[in-house]
Amino acid sequence: MTAADIRSGDMAPEVRAVQERAAGSSFYLAMRLMPKPEREAMFAIYAYCRAVDDIADDGIGAPAERRAALGRWRTDLDALYGGGNPTLTAFLAAIVTRYGLRKEDFVAVIDGMDMDIDAQTQAPDLATLDLYCDRVASAVGRLSVKIFGMDEEPGFALAHHLGRALQLTNILRDLDEDAGLGRLYLPREYLSDAGLQDRDPTATIADPAIDGVCRKVAVLARQHYDDADRIMRQRPRGRIKTPRLMSAVYNAILRETEKVGWAPPRHRVSLGKARLIGIALSVGLLG
């Protein structure tokens, strides 16, 4: 795939597939704010993330087999950045060159998937949870801000805070879905403070005391939203419409989830298309 292919819209199958998969989501709405070359570059990054995430999440194969599958992506990245002949990551070649994307950020995403396979995120301590958020979310942000045309200092700071805010929001929204996969991302310290010593995800989130744990995590998320918004209010160079919209949408999701709380029974909060468009209008991103 060449830079000319990106400009012409001749997307790789991997990229087209995730674009169709994302249609109607807040991510897709945010991408529509970007010029076509940047938008399709972002979908290429999303395709990469989906591919390695599916290895960790699909439950196919023993942990060793899934780690080996992730290892093939690591080797392919070595080829991509080392002048070899990549196969799995060939669809990234044009955007890596065009936007100067860093290998270490792609590798960090794989490291995050390895943490899931190795159960390092089973009631992790706060430091491990922060590392996980950095790898699976802030690393993606560091790739994204390059496409947004931001300078590294404000861009990486934005990626640090907004990535963590979005990931913590997803963790709080997806308690039941994650428990179904045998995962519990809530920090060990907060669980222990609430008297929740059982590390079984399903049993833990069935306890009414889980609401207090989640509200403490929500405070962490809101601190990161505040820091991210502070950076964006300084109007750094680059296209920040997309991160502004993502911040506004996920802030709204967090607020709605806080209203209903996390005590069982829960329902997963989502925002309809009309609400998403309303948020975009409210922050001056459309029209």
GIDA-V947589 format. One record per residue. N is the residue number from 1. RES is the residue in one small letter. SS is DSSP state (helix for helix, strand for strand, loop for the rest). PHI is phi in degrees with one decimal (999 if undefined). Layout:
n:N res:RES ss:SS phi:PHI
n:N res:RES ss:SS phi:PHI
This chain:
n:1 res:m ss:loop phi:999
n:2 res:t ss:loop phi:-106.3
n:3 res:a ss:helix phi:-59.7
n:4 res:a ss:helix phi:-63.5
n:5 res:d ss:helix phi:-60.7
n:6 res:i ss:helix phi:-61.7
n:7 res:r ss:helix phi:-64.8
n:8 res:s ss:helix phi:-82.7
n:9 res:g ss:loop phi:84.4
n:10 res:d ss:loop phi:-80.3
n:11 res:m ss:loop phi:-76.2
n:12 res:a ss:loop phi:-62.5
n:13 res:p ss:helix phi:-55.8
n:14 res:e ss:helix phi:-60.4
n:15 res:v ss:helix phi:-73.1
n:16 res:r ss:helix phi:-62.4
n:17 res:a ss:helix phi:-62.7
n:18 res:v ss:helix phi:-74.3
n:19 res:q ss:helix phi:-63.0
n:20 res:e ss:helix phi:-66.3
n:21 res:r ss:helix phi:-65.8
n:22 res:a ss:helix phi:-86.4
n:23 res:a ss:loop phi:-53.8
n:24 res:g ss:loop phi:89.8
n:25 res:s ss:loop phi:-88.4
n:26 res:s ss:helix phi:-64.7
n:27 res:f ss:helix phi:-61.4
n:28 res:y ss:helix phi:-64.1
n:29 res:l ss:helix phi:-60.9
n:30 res:a ss:helix phi:-63.5
n:31 res:m ss:helix phi:-66.2
n:32 res:r ss:loop phi:-66.7
n:33 res:l ss:loop phi:-79.0
n:34 res:m ss:loop phi:-99.3
n:35 res:p ss:loop phi:-58.2
n:36 res:k ss:helix phi:-55.3
n:37 res:p ss:helix phi:-60.1
n:38 res:e ss:helix phi:-66.8
n:39 res:r ss:helix phi:-61.2
n:40 res:e ss:helix phi:-72.2
n:41 res:a ss:helix phi:-64.5
n:42 res:m ss:helix phi:-65.1
n:43 res:f ss:helix phi:-67.4
n:44 res:a ss:helix phi:-65.5
n:45 res:i ss:helix phi:-61.8
n:46 res:y ss:helix phi:-61.5
n:47 res:a ss:helix phi:-62.1
n:48 res:y ss:helix phi:-60.9
n:49 res:c ss:helix phi:-62.3
n:50 res:r ss:helix phi:-63.7
n:51 res:a ss:helix phi:-63.2
n:52 res:v ss:helix phi:-75.5
n:53 res:d ss:helix phi:-65.6
n:54 res:d ss:helix phi:-63.6
n:55 res:i ss:helix phi:-62.3
n:56 res:a ss:helix phi:-74.1
n:57 res:d ss:helix phi:-98.6
n:58 res:d ss:loop phi:-76.7
n:59 res:g ss:loop phi:71.8
n:60 res:i ss:loop phi:-86.5
n:61 res:g ss:loop phi:89.6
n:62 res:a ss:loop phi:-70.4
n:63 res:p ss:helix phi:-51.7
n:64 res:a ss:helix phi:-62.0
n:65 res:e ss:helix phi:-68.7
n:66 res:r ss:helix phi:-71.1
n:67 res:r ss:helix phi:-62.7
n:68 res:a ss:helix phi:-65.4
n:69 res:a ss:helix phi:-64.0
n:70 res:l ss:helix phi:-65.4
n:71 res:g ss:helix phi:-61.6
n:72 res:r ss:helix phi:-66.7
n:73 res:w ss:helix phi:-68.4
n:74 res:r ss:helix phi:-61.4
n:75 res:t ss:helix phi:-62.5
n:76 res:d ss:helix phi:-67.9
n:77 res:l ss:helix phi:-63.2
n:78 res:d ss:helix phi:-58.4
n:79 res:a ss:helix phi:-67.7
n:80 res:l ss:helix phi:-60.7
n:81 res:y ss:helix phi:-88.9
n:82 res:g ss:helix phi:-104.3
n:83 res:g ss:loop phi:81.6
n:84 res:g ss:loop phi:-86.5
n:85 res:n ss:loop phi:-120.2
n:86 res:p ss:loop phi:-68.4
n:87 res:t ss:loop phi:-115.8
n:88 res:l ss:loop phi:-62.8
n:89 res:t ss:loop phi:-104.6
n:90 res:a ss:helix phi:-58.0
n:91 res:f ss:helix phi:-68.9
n:92 res:l ss:helix phi:-92.0
n:93 res:a ss:helix phi:-56.5
n:94 res:a ss:helix phi:-65.1
n:95 res:i ss:helix phi:-77.3
n:96 res:v ss:helix phi:-60.6
n:97 res:t ss:helix phi:-69.7
n:98 res:r ss:helix phi:-67.3
n:99 res:y ss:helix phi:-108.2
n:100 res:g ss:loop phi:65.2
n:101 res:l ss:loop phi:-72.8
n:102 res:r ss:loop phi:-88.7
n:103 res:k ss:helix phi:-59.9
n:104 res:e ss:helix phi:-61.3
n:105 res:d ss:helix phi:-76.2
n:106 res:f ss:helix phi:-63.9
n:107 res:v ss:helix phi:-64.6
n:108 res:a ss:helix phi:-59.4
n:109 res:v ss:helix phi:-62.2
n:110 res:i ss:helix phi:-62.7
n:111 res:d ss:helix phi:-58.3
n:112 res:g ss:helix phi:-64.8
n:113 res:m ss:helix phi:-65.4
n:114 res:d ss:helix phi:-60.3
n:115 res:m ss:helix phi:-61.5
n:116 res:d ss:helix phi:-65.9
n:117 res:i ss:helix phi:-63.4
n:118 res:d ss:loop phi:-85.5
n:119 res:a ss:loop phi:61.4
n:120 res:q ss:loop phi:-70.1
n:121 res:t ss:loop phi:-101.6
n:122 res:q ss:strand phi:-85.4
n:123 res:a ss:loop phi:51.0
n:124 res:p ss:loop phi:-69.8
n:125 res:d ss:loop phi:-73.4
n:126 res:l ss:helix phi:-59.9
n:127 res:a ss:helix phi:-65.2
n:128 res:t ss:helix phi:-69.4
n:129 res:l ss:helix phi:-61.1
n:130 res:d ss:helix phi:-64.2
n:131 res:l ss:helix phi:-62.6
n:132 res:y ss:helix phi:-60.8
n:133 res:c ss:helix phi:-60.3
n:134 res:d ss:helix phi:-63.2
n:135 res:r ss:helix phi:-73.9
n:136 res:v ss:helix phi:-92.2
n:137 res:a ss:helix phi:-127.5
n:138 res:s ss:helix phi:-65.4
n:139 res:a ss:helix phi:-62.9
n:140 res:v ss:helix phi:-65.0
n:141 res:g ss:helix phi:-62.6
n:142 res:r ss:helix phi:-65.1
n:143 res:l ss:helix phi:-67.7
n:144 res:s ss:helix phi:-66.9
n:145 res:v ss:helix phi:-66.4
n:146 res:k ss:helix phi:-64.7
n:147 res:i ss:helix phi:-70.7
n:148 res:f ss:loop phi:-70.3
n:149 res:g ss:loop phi:78.3
n:150 res:m ss:loop phi:-85.0
n:151 res:d ss:loop phi:-68.5
n:152 res:e ss:helix phi:-63.6
n:153 res:e ss:helix phi:-61.0
n:154 res:p ss:helix phi:-70.5
n:155 res:g ss:helix phi:-65.8
n:156 res:f ss:helix phi:-70.5
n:157 res:a ss:helix phi:-65.3
n:158 res:l ss:helix phi:-63.3
n:159 res:a ss:helix phi:-61.0
n:160 res:h ss:helix phi:-57.5
n:161 res:h ss:helix phi:-80.2
n:162 res:l ss:helix phi:-69.4
n:163 res:g ss:helix phi:-59.7
n:164 res:r ss:helix phi:-66.1
n:165 res:a ss:helix phi:-61.0
n:166 res:l ss:helix phi:-66.2
n:167 res:q ss:helix phi:-67.7
n:168 res:l ss:helix phi:-63.4
n:169 res:t ss:helix phi:-63.5
n:170 res:n ss:helix phi:-62.5
n:171 res:i ss:helix phi:-59.6
n:172 res:l ss:helix phi:-70.0
n:173 res:r ss:helix phi:-81.6
n:174 res:d ss:loop phi:-110.2
n:175 res:l ss:helix phi:-53.2
n:176 res:d ss:helix phi:-71.3
n:177 res:e ss:helix phi:-61.2
n:178 res:d ss:helix phi:-66.8
n:179 res:a ss:helix phi:-61.6
n:180 res:g ss:helix phi:-63.1
n:181 res:l ss:loop phi:-94.4
n:182 res:g ss:loop phi:78.9
n:183 res:r ss:loop phi:-118.7
n:184 res:l ss:strand phi:-143.6
n:185 res:y ss:loop phi:-91.7
n:186 res:l ss:loop phi:-70.0
n:187 res:p ss:loop phi:-68.2
n:188 res:r ss:helix phi:-57.4
n:189 res:e ss:helix phi:-61.9
n:190 res:y ss:helix phi:-69.5
n:191 res:l ss:helix phi:-64.4
n:192 res:s ss:helix phi:-64.5
n:193 res:d ss:helix phi:-60.2
n:194 res:a ss:loop phi:-89.3
n:195 res:g ss:loop phi:78.4
n:196 res:l ss:loop phi:-100.4
n:197 res:q ss:loop phi:-97.4
n:198 res:d ss:loop phi:-70.5
n:199 res:r ss:loop phi:-93.2
n:200 res:d ss:loop phi:-71.3
n:201 res:p ss:helix phi:-58.0
n:202 res:t ss:helix phi:-64.5
n:203 res:a ss:helix phi:-65.8
n:204 res:t ss:helix phi:-65.7
n:205 res:i ss:helix phi:-77.5
n:206 res:a ss:loop phi:-82.5
n:207 res:d ss:loop phi:-81.9
n:208 res:p ss:loop phi:-56.3
n:209 res:a ss:loop phi:-65.5
n:210 res:i ss:helix phi:-63.1
n:211 res:d ss:helix phi:-60.6
n:212 res:g ss:helix phi:-66.0
n:213 res:v ss:helix phi:-61.6
n:214 res:c ss:helix phi:-65.4
n:215 res:r ss:helix phi:-66.4
n:216 res:k ss:helix phi:-70.0
n:217 res:v ss:helix phi:-66.2
n:218 res:a ss:helix phi:-61.5
n:219 res:v ss:helix phi:-62.4
n:220 res:l ss:helix phi:-60.0
n:221 res:a ss:helix phi:-60.1
n:222 res:r ss:helix phi:-65.9
n:223 res:q ss:helix phi:-61.6
n:224 res:h ss:helix phi:-69.5
n:225 res:y ss:helix phi:-59.6
n:226 res:d ss:helix phi:-61.2
n:227 res:d ss:helix phi:-66.8
n:228 res:a ss:helix phi:-64.5
n:229 res:d ss:helix phi:-64.8
n:230 res:r ss:helix phi:-62.6
n:231 res:i ss:helix phi:-64.2
n:232 res:m ss:helix phi:-68.9
n:233 res:r ss:helix phi:-66.4
n:234 res:q ss:loop phi:-78.2
n:235 res:r ss:loop phi:53.6
n:236 res:p ss:loop phi:-65.6
n:237 res:r ss:loop phi:-63.1
n:238 res:g ss:loop phi:118.3
n:239 res:r ss:loop phi:-89.3
n:240 res:i ss:loop phi:-110.1
n:241 res:k ss:helix phi:-60.1
n:242 res:t ss:helix phi:-64.4
n:243 res:p ss:helix phi:-63.7
n:244 res:r ss:helix phi:-62.6
n:245 res:l ss:helix phi:-68.2
n:246 res:m ss:helix phi:-60.7
n:247 res:s ss:helix phi:-63.0
n:248 res:a ss:helix phi:-65.3
n:249 res:v ss:helix phi:-66.6
n:250 res:y ss:helix phi:-72.2
n:251 res:n ss:helix phi:-60.8
n:252 res:a ss:helix phi:-64.6
n:253 res:i ss:helix phi:-61.7
n:254 res:l ss:helix phi:-63.8
n:255 res:r ss:helix phi:-62.2
n:256 res:e ss:helix phi:-64.9
n:257 res:t ss:helix phi:-68.0
n:258 res:e ss:helix phi:-62.8
n:259 res:k ss:helix phi:-62.6
n:260 res:v ss:helix phi:-83.7
n:261 res:g ss:loop phi:79.5
n:262 res:w ss:loop phi:-116.6
n:263 res:a ss:loop phi:-67.9
n:264 res:p ss:loop phi:-70.2
n:265 res:p ss:loop phi:-80.3
n:266 res:r ss:loop phi:-109.4
n:267 res:h ss:loop phi:-132.8
n:268 res:r ss:loop phi:-75.3
n:269 res:v ss:loop phi:-77.5
n:270 res:s ss:loop phi:-141.6
n:271 res:l ss:loop phi:-108.6
n:272 res:g ss:loop phi:-71.8
n:273 res:k ss:helix phi:-59.4
n:274 res:a ss:helix phi:-62.8
n:275 res:r ss:helix phi:-65.7
n:276 res:l ss:helix phi:-62.0
n:277 res:i ss:helix phi:-65.3
n:278 res:g ss:helix phi:-61.9
n:279 res:i ss:helix phi:-64.6
n:280 res:a ss:helix phi:-60.3
n:281 res:l ss:helix phi:-67.3
n:282 res:s ss:helix phi:-66.2
n:283 res:v ss:loop phi:-102.1
n:284 res:g ss:loop phi:71.7
n:285 res:l ss:loop phi:-99.6
n:286 res:l ss:loop phi:-119.8
n:287 res:g ss:loop phi:88.9
